Amino acid sequence: MTVSSKDAPATRLTSLDIVRGVVMVLMAIDHVRVYAGVPAGGLPAGVFFTRWVTHFVAPGFCFLAGTGAFLHGRRLGDMGALARYLFTRGLILVALELTVIRFTWTFNFDYAHYVLAGVIWMLGWCMVLLAGLVRFTPKTVGIVGLAIVLLQQLFGVVQALPEGARGVVGPLWAFLYPSGVNALGGVAVLYVIVPWIGVMAAGYGFGLIMLKEPAERRRLCLRIGLAATALFLVAGGLLAAFNRGGEEAPPFLFRLLNQQKYPASQLFLLMTLGPTIALIPLAERAKGWLAGALATFGRVPMFYYLLHIPTIHLAAMVVSVVRTGSVTPALIGNFPLDPPKMPEGYRWSLPLLYLVWALCIALLYVACRWYAGVKARRKGGWLKYI
């Protein structure tokens, strides 16, 4: 199937690269946190917001991957070629998650006891599924995506049945929904396919908006983003107000922002995608070195991802040597879902966490700038997949 590419952007949309760069930089905070031994949320406020700001990462990554797929298809002018690209790249991402990425998280080869299906696994399979959807109109794909997000709890009906009653669809449903350790053949599933395929499909449909004239595009992005954020504040605020919990329940603001991520609830996605979409008009006007640095990260997201985990892991080992004189054995362990117990006093302070994060980002920028230059000079080939 061939489509006209006359409406495709003549150049890459830098605003999307900047927003993608923002979520990637935030992602590194959470992964430094893992090796710092800092809890994934909870009080005090510094710990809570260190985790909370990173909630924007997976939704932004997944949604913009769908938008990027749409724009790539417009440039190709051939939906068959786009489907082949998405299918191939998706399988490559799944393979990288189960091999290279798993090793960089752990620095061990204990694959028999620990394999993690993380965000790259999810993105890979969503691309494979999106490859089957792109032959429909972008509007249809977007509507299907929104329907999956809104009706995601229906997928839990099969999962709630007794194991014997699930029949042959049981393994498939463990793959689709819900998440859990050892949910799929011994693989620790952190990110399931539902509702994330809906998020990516919605992002694909959102690509139609990115084809609009700049003024109209900015207006629509702002309206959609602010409307989603307002809906979250109203619905989430009412739920937080009525579900106060016991005497030791956290304050209202923390209850409002502490939405379910695994699997991602509708409120979680409104909370994160609303501001992300509203940020696009601001990114279109962004100038200066910071915008350029973020755009550099956003142009090579997969390269950044593959490099940032071993960079952070090695940095944590250096910190361990500086603080204790040796590498803490737990750092050669099954991170991030099942980290070994850290020794007494290991936990980093938040200033140390953010210092290591900033240094890692600086190192990653140098590498990403180099790789972005390589991709610009050598278009096509295997580089298009990384």
Residue, then its C-alpha position, 0 to 999 in steps of 0.5 A: m500500500t502506497v500513500s502520498s508523503k506530500d504532507a510529511p514534514a520536510t525536516r525532522l520535528t525538533s520539538l519531538d526530539i526535545v520532548r523525547g530528550v526530556v523524558m530520557v534525561l528523567m529516565a536516568i534519574d530513576h535508574v541511578r536511584v535503583y543503584a543508589g538503594v533509594p526506595a521507589g517512592g514514599l516519604p519524605a517528599g524528596v524521595f517521593f518526587t525523585r520517583w514521581v518525575t520519572h513516571f513521565v518516561a514510559p508514557g512519553f517514550c511509548f506515545l512518541a514512538g507511535t508518533g515517530a512511526f507515523l511520521h516515518g511512514r509518511r516519509l517512506g510513502d509506503m505502509g508496507a515498508l513501514a510495517r516491515y520496519l516496525f516488525t523488524r525493529g520491534l523484534i530487535l528491541v525484544a532481543l536486546e532486552l533479553t540479552v544485552i540490556r539484561f546483562t548491563w543491568t546485572f553484570n552477570f550471566d545468571y539468565a536461568h534465574y532472572v530475565l526481565a521484560g522491561v520497557i524495551w520489551m514492551l516497546g518492541w512488542c508494541m511495534v510488532l503489533l503496530a505493524g499490523l495496524v498501520r494499514f488502517t487509517p491513522k485516525t482508526v489506529g488512534i481511536v483503537g488505541l484510545a479504546i484499549v486505554l479506556l477499556q483496559q480492565l476488560f483484559g483482566v476478565v480472562q486473567a481473573l478466571p481460574e487457571g484451568a478455565r483459561g485454556v489455550v489463551g492463558p499464556l497469551w493473557a499472561f503476556l498481554y495483561p497483567s504484570g508480575v514477577n514470573a508472569l510469563g514462563g519465568v520471565a519477570v514482566l514489568y511492562v505488559i502489552v496492555p495498555w501500552i499498545g493503546v498508548m503507542a497506537a494513540g501516538y500514531g494517530f496523534g501524528l496527524i496533528m503534527l502535520k498541521e500548520p505550526a500555529e494550529r499544531r501548537r494550539l491543538c497540542l496545548r488544548i489536548g494536553l491541558a484538557a487531559t491534565a485538567l481531567f486528571l486533576v478533577a477525577g484524581g482529586l475526587l478519588a483522593a479526597f474520598n479515599r483518605g485512608g487511615e490516620e497514617a495516610p499520606p497528605f492529599l497531594f501525595r495521594l493524588l500523584n501516586q497513581q497505579k503504574y503497573p499496569a498503567s491506569q487511565l489516571f496515570l496516563l492522563m497525569t503523564l501524557g497530558p503535560t507531555i503533550a502540552l510541552i510540545p508547543l513550548a519545545e517548538r519555541a525552545k532555543g539555546w544549548l539546553a534545547g540543543a542538548l535535549a534534541t541530541f538525546g532525542r535523535v538517538p533514543m535507542f543508542y542512549y538507552l543501550l548506553h545509559i544503563p552500563t554507564i550508571h551501573l559503572a558509576a555506581m561501582v565507582v561510588s562504591v569503591v570511593r565510599t567503601g574501598s571496594v565494589t559492593p557485591a550486591l552491585i553484581g546482582n539481579f537489578p532492577l526488579d529483584p536487587p539483592k539486599m544492600p549492606e547497612g549504610y549503603r543508601w546514597s543521599l539524594p544530593l549524591l544521587y543527583l550529582v552522579w546523575a548529572l555526571c552520567i548525563a554529561l558523559l552520555y551527551v558526548a557519546c550521543r552527539w558523536y552517534a547522532g553525527v554518524k547517523a546523519r552521515r550514514k543514512g540507512g542500513w542497520l543504523k536506522y534500527i538503533 
